[in-house]
Amino acid sequence: MNLRFARHTNDLEKIKFLYIDILGFDLLGSFENHVTYDGIFIGKPNLDWHFEFTKSSEKADHHFDEDDILVLYPETILEYNNLMEKILEYKISIITSKNPYWNDPEVSGGKMFLDPDGYRIVISNLKAKD
């Protein structure tokens, strides 16, 4: 089974910058004016999943709560540290999670921040190897 997580956004360029330039995903494809939608596919080559972000003339109307979280697990401590350095370099604020699990780095190994649409992302080092 393959997986595509699709989400509408009001700012495709900011989303693209965060997910590609900061988080290190690859641009797998894109489209323009496909039935009034522009979009990008982001992920890693040769995997059976990717993100799709779209934009149209209709404003995105997101409904989510504080427990809706995308969790990323870098494979190595070096990768985790590089991601956290980029987060700091681009002055992306680390936020407090509603779920106390994500606020304890000794337990979750994670730090939470918001993407340009206000969705919560955690980068966790729990599965990272030296």
PyMOL CGO cylinders between C-alpha atoms (Angstrom):
from pymol import cmd
from pymol.cgo import CYLINDER

trace = [
    CYLINDER, 0.00, 0.00, 0.00, 1.19, 3.50, -0.81, 0.3, 1, 1, 1, 1, 1, 1,
    CYLINDER, 1.19, 3.50, -0.81, 0.40, 6.61, 1.20, 0.3, 1, 1, 1, 1, 1, 1,
    CYLINDER, 0.40, 6.61, 1.20, -0.13, 10.21, 0.12, 0.3, 1, 1, 1, 1, 1, 1,
    CYLINDER, -0.13, 10.21, 0.12, -0.93, 12.81, 2.76, 0.3, 1, 1, 1, 1, 1, 1,
    CYLINDER, -0.93, 12.81, 2.76, -2.59, 15.72, 0.94, 0.3, 1, 1, 1, 1, 1, 1,
    CYLINDER, -2.59, 15.72, 0.94, -3.23, 19.13, 2.44, 0.3, 1, 1, 1, 1, 1, 1,
    CYLINDER, -3.23, 19.13, 2.44, -4.38, 22.47, 1.08, 0.3, 1, 1, 1, 1, 1, 1,
    CYLINDER, -4.38, 22.47, 1.08, -2.34, 25.57, 1.98, 0.3, 1, 1, 1, 1, 1, 1,
    CYLINDER, -2.34, 25.57, 1.98, -2.50, 29.32, 1.49, 0.3, 1, 1, 1, 1, 1, 1,
    CYLINDER, -2.50, 29.32, 1.49, 1.26, 29.66, 0.92, 0.3, 1, 1, 1, 1, 1, 1,
    CYLINDER, 1.26, 29.66, 0.92, 2.83, 26.93, -1.19, 0.3, 1, 1, 1, 1, 1, 1,
    CYLINDER, 2.83, 26.93, -1.19, 6.22, 28.66, -1.26, 0.3, 1, 1, 1, 1, 1, 1,
    CYLINDER, 6.22, 28.66, -1.26, 6.54, 28.83, 2.55, 0.3, 1, 1, 1, 1, 1, 1,
    CYLINDER, 6.54, 28.83, 2.55, 5.50, 25.18, 2.85, 0.3, 1, 1, 1, 1, 1, 1,
    CYLINDER, 5.50, 25.18, 2.85, 8.01, 24.21, 0.14, 0.3, 1, 1, 1, 1, 1, 1,
    CYLINDER, 8.01, 24.21, 0.14, 10.79, 26.12, 1.89, 0.3, 1, 1, 1, 1, 1, 1,
    CYLINDER, 10.79, 26.12, 1.89, 10.12, 24.51, 5.28, 0.3, 1, 1, 1, 1, 1, 1,
    CYLINDER, 10.12, 24.51, 5.28, 9.74, 20.93, 4.10, 0.3, 1, 1, 1, 1, 1, 1,
    CYLINDER, 9.74, 20.93, 4.10, 12.54, 20.99, 1.51, 0.3, 1, 1, 1, 1, 1, 1,
    CYLINDER, 12.54, 20.99, 1.51, 15.13, 23.58, 2.57, 0.3, 1, 1, 1, 1, 1, 1,
    CYLINDER, 15.13, 23.58, 2.57, 14.82, 23.18, 6.33, 0.3, 1, 1, 1, 1, 1, 1,
    CYLINDER, 14.82, 23.18, 6.33, 13.53, 19.65, 6.94, 0.3, 1, 1, 1, 1, 1, 1,
    CYLINDER, 13.53, 19.65, 6.94, 15.45, 18.09, 4.04, 0.3, 1, 1, 1, 1, 1, 1,
    CYLINDER, 15.45, 18.09, 4.04, 12.71, 16.40, 2.06, 0.3, 1, 1, 1, 1, 1, 1,
    CYLINDER, 12.71, 16.40, 2.06, 12.94, 16.29, -1.73, 0.3, 1, 1, 1, 1, 1, 1,
    CYLINDER, 12.94, 16.29, -1.73, 10.66, 17.83, -4.32, 0.3, 1, 1, 1, 1, 1, 1,
    CYLINDER, 10.66, 17.83, -4.32, 9.32, 14.74, -6.09, 0.3, 1, 1, 1, 1, 1, 1,
    CYLINDER, 9.32, 14.74, -6.09, 7.08, 16.57, -8.54, 0.3, 1, 1, 1, 1, 1, 1,
    CYLINDER, 7.08, 16.57, -8.54, 4.78, 19.50, -9.07, 0.3, 1, 1, 1, 1, 1, 1,
    CYLINDER, 4.78, 19.50, -9.07, 1.85, 20.69, -11.14, 0.3, 1, 1, 1, 1, 1, 1,
    CYLINDER, 1.85, 20.69, -11.14, 0.30, 24.00, -12.11, 0.3, 1, 1, 1, 1, 1, 1,
    CYLINDER, 0.30, 24.00, -12.11, -3.29, 24.89, -12.92, 0.3, 1, 1, 1, 1, 1, 1,
    CYLINDER, -3.29, 24.89, -12.92, -4.54, 21.31, -12.72, 0.3, 1, 1, 1, 1, 1, 1,
    CYLINDER, -4.54, 21.31, -12.72, -8.29, 21.93, -12.50, 0.3, 1, 1, 1, 1, 1, 1,
    CYLINDER, -8.29, 21.93, -12.50, -7.44, 25.30, -10.85, 0.3, 1, 1, 1, 1, 1, 1,
    CYLINDER, -7.44, 25.30, -10.85, -4.94, 23.79, -8.38, 0.3, 1, 1, 1, 1, 1, 1,
    CYLINDER, -4.94, 23.79, -8.38, -1.17, 24.16, -8.11, 0.3, 1, 1, 1, 1, 1, 1,
    CYLINDER, -1.17, 24.16, -8.11, 0.68, 21.58, -6.09, 0.3, 1, 1, 1, 1, 1, 1,
    CYLINDER, 0.68, 21.58, -6.09, 3.90, 19.93, -5.02, 0.3, 1, 1, 1, 1, 1, 1,
    CYLINDER, 3.90, 19.93, -5.02, 4.82, 16.41, -4.01, 0.3, 1, 1, 1, 1, 1, 1,
    CYLINDER, 4.82, 16.41, -4.01, 7.42, 16.20, -1.23, 0.3, 1, 1, 1, 1, 1, 1,
    CYLINDER, 7.42, 16.20, -1.23, 9.11, 13.17, 0.31, 0.3, 1, 1, 1, 1, 1, 1,
    CYLINDER, 9.11, 13.17, 0.31, 12.07, 10.90, -0.25, 0.3, 1, 1, 1, 1, 1, 1,
    CYLINDER, 12.07, 10.90, -0.25, 12.67, 9.03, -3.52, 0.3, 1, 1, 1, 1, 1, 1,
    CYLINDER, 12.67, 9.03, -3.52, 11.88, 5.32, -3.67, 0.3, 1, 1, 1, 1, 1, 1,
    CYLINDER, 11.88, 5.32, -3.67, 9.61, 5.31, -0.63, 0.3, 1, 1, 1, 1, 1, 1,
    CYLINDER, 9.61, 5.31, -0.63, 5.94, 4.39, -0.69, 0.3, 1, 1, 1, 1, 1, 1,
    CYLINDER, 5.94, 4.39, -0.69, 4.68, 7.66, 0.83, 0.3, 1, 1, 1, 1, 1, 1,
    CYLINDER, 4.68, 7.66, 0.83, 4.82, 11.39, 0.19, 0.3, 1, 1, 1, 1, 1, 1,
    CYLINDER, 4.82, 11.39, 0.19, 3.18, 14.68, 1.11, 0.3, 1, 1, 1, 1, 1, 1,
    CYLINDER, 3.18, 14.68, 1.11, 1.10, 16.61, -1.38, 0.3, 1, 1, 1, 1, 1, 1,
    CYLINDER, 1.10, 16.61, -1.38, 0.48, 20.30, -0.76, 0.3, 1, 1, 1, 1, 1, 1,
    CYLINDER, 0.48, 20.30, -0.76, -1.98, 22.18, -2.96, 0.3, 1, 1, 1, 1, 1, 1,
    CYLINDER, -1.98, 22.18, -2.96, -3.05, 25.78, -3.41, 0.3, 1, 1, 1, 1, 1, 1,
    CYLINDER, -3.05, 25.78, -3.41, -6.01, 27.21, -5.29, 0.3, 1, 1, 1, 1, 1, 1,
    CYLINDER, -6.01, 27.21, -5.29, -8.08, 30.38, -5.37, 0.3, 1, 1, 1, 1, 1, 1,
    CYLINDER, -8.08, 30.38, -5.37, -10.03, 29.02, -2.38, 0.3, 1, 1, 1, 1, 1, 1,
    CYLINDER, -10.03, 29.02, -2.38, -8.53, 29.87, 0.98, 0.3, 1, 1, 1, 1, 1, 1,
    CYLINDER, -8.53, 29.87, 0.98, -7.49, 26.87, 3.09, 0.3, 1, 1, 1, 1, 1, 1,
    CYLINDER, -7.49, 26.87, 3.09, -9.78, 26.38, 6.08, 0.3, 1, 1, 1, 1, 1, 1,
    CYLINDER, -9.78, 26.38, 6.08, -7.83, 24.23, 8.51, 0.3, 1, 1, 1, 1, 1, 1,
    CYLINDER, -7.83, 24.23, 8.51, -9.50, 22.54, 11.47, 0.3, 1, 1, 1, 1, 1, 1,
    CYLINDER, -9.50, 22.54, 11.47, -7.10, 20.79, 13.80, 0.3, 1, 1, 1, 1, 1, 1,
    CYLINDER, -7.10, 20.79, 13.80, -6.34, 20.67, 17.47, 0.3, 1, 1, 1, 1, 1, 1,
    CYLINDER, -6.34, 20.67, 17.47, -3.21, 20.67, 19.60, 0.3, 1, 1, 1, 1, 1, 1,
    CYLINDER, -3.21, 20.67, 19.60, -2.93, 16.88, 19.52, 0.3, 1, 1, 1, 1, 1, 1,
    CYLINDER, -2.93, 16.88, 19.52, -2.69, 16.70, 15.72, 0.3, 1, 1, 1, 1, 1, 1,
    CYLINDER, -2.69, 16.70, 15.72, 1.05, 16.30, 15.25, 0.3, 1, 1, 1, 1, 1, 1,
    CYLINDER, 1.05, 16.30, 15.25, 3.40, 15.20, 12.49, 0.3, 1, 1, 1, 1, 1, 1,
    CYLINDER, 3.40, 15.20, 12.49, 6.34, 13.40, 14.15, 0.3, 1, 1, 1, 1, 1, 1,
    CYLINDER, 6.34, 13.40, 14.15, 9.64, 13.06, 12.30, 0.3, 1, 1, 1, 1, 1, 1,
    CYLINDER, 9.64, 13.06, 12.30, 12.29, 10.60, 13.45, 0.3, 1, 1, 1, 1, 1, 1,
    CYLINDER, 12.29, 10.60, 13.45, 15.73, 11.33, 11.95, 0.3, 1, 1, 1, 1, 1, 1,
    CYLINDER, 15.73, 11.33, 11.95, 17.83, 8.20, 11.45, 0.3, 1, 1, 1, 1, 1, 1,
    CYLINDER, 17.83, 8.20, 11.45, 20.98, 9.54, 13.11, 0.3, 1, 1, 1, 1, 1, 1,
    CYLINDER, 20.98, 9.54, 13.11, 21.88, 11.95, 15.91, 0.3, 1, 1, 1, 1, 1, 1,
    CYLINDER, 21.88, 11.95, 15.91, 23.85, 13.98, 13.34, 0.3, 1, 1, 1, 1, 1, 1,
    CYLINDER, 23.85, 13.98, 13.34, 20.73, 14.34, 11.18, 0.3, 1, 1, 1, 1, 1, 1,
    CYLINDER, 20.73, 14.34, 11.18, 18.70, 15.34, 14.25, 0.3, 1, 1, 1, 1, 1, 1,
    CYLINDER, 18.70, 15.34, 14.25, 21.30, 17.92, 15.29, 0.3, 1, 1, 1, 1, 1, 1,
    CYLINDER, 21.30, 17.92, 15.29, 21.47, 19.35, 11.75, 0.3, 1, 1, 1, 1, 1, 1,
    CYLINDER, 21.47, 19.35, 11.75, 17.69, 19.72, 11.65, 0.3, 1, 1, 1, 1, 1, 1,
    CYLINDER, 17.69, 19.72, 11.65, 17.62, 21.45, 15.03, 0.3, 1, 1, 1, 1, 1, 1,
    CYLINDER, 17.62, 21.45, 15.03, 20.41, 23.82, 13.91, 0.3, 1, 1, 1, 1, 1, 1,
    CYLINDER, 20.41, 23.82, 13.91, 18.33, 24.79, 10.86, 0.3, 1, 1, 1, 1, 1, 1,
    CYLINDER, 18.33, 24.79, 10.86, 15.27, 25.33, 13.04, 0.3, 1, 1, 1, 1, 1, 1,
    CYLINDER, 15.27, 25.33, 13.04, 17.31, 27.72, 15.19, 0.3, 1, 1, 1, 1, 1, 1,
    CYLINDER, 17.31, 27.72, 15.19, 19.03, 29.34, 12.18, 0.3, 1, 1, 1, 1, 1, 1,
    CYLINDER, 19.03, 29.34, 12.18, 15.70, 30.25, 10.63, 0.3, 1, 1, 1, 1, 1, 1,
    CYLINDER, 15.70, 30.25, 10.63, 14.36, 31.43, 14.01, 0.3, 1, 1, 1, 1, 1, 1,
    CYLINDER, 14.36, 31.43, 14.01, 11.53, 28.92, 14.11, 0.3, 1, 1, 1, 1, 1, 1,
    CYLINDER, 11.53, 28.92, 14.11, 10.16, 28.96, 17.65, 0.3, 1, 1, 1, 1, 1, 1,
    CYLINDER, 10.16, 28.96, 17.65, 10.03, 25.79, 19.68, 0.3, 1, 1, 1, 1, 1, 1,
    CYLINDER, 10.03, 25.79, 19.68, 6.59, 25.59, 21.31, 0.3, 1, 1, 1, 1, 1, 1,
    CYLINDER, 6.59, 25.59, 21.31, 5.09, 23.79, 24.28, 0.3, 1, 1, 1, 1, 1, 1,
    CYLINDER, 5.09, 23.79, 24.28, 2.92, 20.79, 23.52, 0.3, 1, 1, 1, 1, 1, 1,
    CYLINDER, 2.92, 20.79, 23.52, -0.49, 20.19, 25.08, 0.3, 1, 1, 1, 1, 1, 1,
    CYLINDER, -0.49, 20.19, 25.08, 0.64, 16.58, 25.57, 0.3, 1, 1, 1, 1, 1, 1,
    CYLINDER, 0.64, 16.58, 25.57, 3.32, 16.64, 28.31, 0.3, 1, 1, 1, 1, 1, 1,
    CYLINDER, 3.32, 16.64, 28.31, 5.07, 13.65, 26.70, 0.3, 1, 1, 1, 1, 1, 1,
    CYLINDER, 5.07, 13.65, 26.70, 6.49, 15.88, 23.95, 0.3, 1, 1, 1, 1, 1, 1,
    CYLINDER, 6.49, 15.88, 23.95, 7.71, 18.50, 26.43, 0.3, 1, 1, 1, 1, 1, 1,
    CYLINDER, 7.71, 18.50, 26.43, 10.17, 16.17, 28.18, 0.3, 1, 1, 1, 1, 1, 1,
    CYLINDER, 10.17, 16.17, 28.18, 13.22, 15.68, 25.93, 0.3, 1, 1, 1, 1, 1, 1,
    CYLINDER, 13.22, 15.68, 25.93, 14.47, 12.89, 28.21, 0.3, 1, 1, 1, 1, 1, 1,
    CYLINDER, 14.47, 12.89, 28.21, 11.30, 10.90, 27.48, 0.3, 1, 1, 1, 1, 1, 1,
    CYLINDER, 11.30, 10.90, 27.48, 10.22, 11.90, 23.95, 0.3, 1, 1, 1, 1, 1, 1,
    CYLINDER, 10.22, 11.90, 23.95, 13.52, 13.12, 22.55, 0.3, 1, 1, 1, 1, 1, 1,
    CYLINDER, 13.52, 13.12, 22.55, 11.50, 15.75, 20.74, 0.3, 1, 1, 1, 1, 1, 1,
    CYLINDER, 11.50, 15.75, 20.74, 11.06, 19.42, 20.07, 0.3, 1, 1, 1, 1, 1, 1,
    CYLINDER, 11.06, 19.42, 20.07, 7.81, 20.87, 18.68, 0.3, 1, 1, 1, 1, 1, 1,
    CYLINDER, 7.81, 20.87, 18.68, 7.27, 23.78, 16.30, 0.3, 1, 1, 1, 1, 1, 1,
    CYLINDER, 7.27, 23.78, 16.30, 4.61, 25.02, 13.87, 0.3, 1, 1, 1, 1, 1, 1,
    CYLINDER, 4.61, 25.02, 13.87, 4.68, 24.83, 10.11, 0.3, 1, 1, 1, 1, 1, 1,
    CYLINDER, 4.68, 24.83, 10.11, 3.49, 27.88, 8.07, 0.3, 1, 1, 1, 1, 1, 1,
    CYLINDER, 3.49, 27.88, 8.07, -0.14, 26.66, 8.26, 0.3, 1, 1, 1, 1, 1, 1,
    CYLINDER, -0.14, 26.66, 8.26, -0.03, 26.26, 12.04, 0.3, 1, 1, 1, 1, 1, 1,
    CYLINDER, -0.03, 26.26, 12.04, 0.26, 22.46, 12.09, 0.3, 1, 1, 1, 1, 1, 1,
    CYLINDER, 0.26, 22.46, 12.09, 2.44, 21.02, 14.82, 0.3, 1, 1, 1, 1, 1, 1,
    CYLINDER, 2.44, 21.02, 14.82, 5.61, 19.12, 13.94, 0.3, 1, 1, 1, 1, 1, 1,
    CYLINDER, 5.61, 19.12, 13.94, 7.88, 17.25, 16.33, 0.3, 1, 1, 1, 1, 1, 1,
    CYLINDER, 7.88, 17.25, 16.33, 11.42, 16.24, 15.52, 0.3, 1, 1, 1, 1, 1, 1,
    CYLINDER, 11.42, 16.24, 15.52, 12.37, 13.38, 17.83, 0.3, 1, 1, 1, 1, 1, 1,
    CYLINDER, 12.37, 13.38, 17.83, 15.76, 11.73, 18.31, 0.3, 1, 1, 1, 1, 1, 1,
    CYLINDER, 15.76, 11.73, 18.31, 14.32, 8.59, 19.94, 0.3, 1, 1, 1, 1, 1, 1,
    CYLINDER, 14.32, 8.59, 19.94, 15.10, 6.36, 16.95, 0.3, 1, 1, 1, 1, 1, 1,
    CYLINDER, 15.10, 6.36, 16.95, 18.33, 8.10, 15.96, 0.3, 1, 1, 1, 1, 1, 1,
    CYLINDER, 18.33, 8.10, 15.96, 21.55, 6.14, 16.03, 0.3, 1, 1, 1, 1, 1, 1,
    CYLINDER, 21.55, 6.14, 16.03, 25.01, 7.56, 16.68, 0.3, 1, 1, 1, 1, 1, 1,
]
cmd.load_cgo(trace, "trace")
